[in-house]
Amino acid sequence: MVIDYTVVGRLRSIYRLSLADMAALLGVSESHLCRVEKGERVMNDGMRQRCINELELSPEKLNRLLSLYDETEVDHHKLRDNHHKRRG
């Protein structure tokens, strides 16, 4: 099961957790988690294991959640462009 910086950001979004809440769940500071989500720092094994344990993730559950995320992701650039076209 791969949990990297993109996945942790998606999980935070899916579970509607603030940066502070997710950082507390993972046992790191908000600034560290922010850097992880930006890809500036790597998730260590302890963070990864806490994420799995606290969110009760199995490979199947993680795949379902990420599929749901992909299905419901909104293209913000497209929304913004459409909004400007309607206003113009």
Secondary structure, 3 states (H helix, E strand, C coil): CCCCHHHHHHHHHHCCCCHHHHHHHHCCCHHHHHHHHCCCCCCCHHHHHHHHHHCCCCHHHHHHHHHHHHHHCCCHHHHHHHHHHHHC
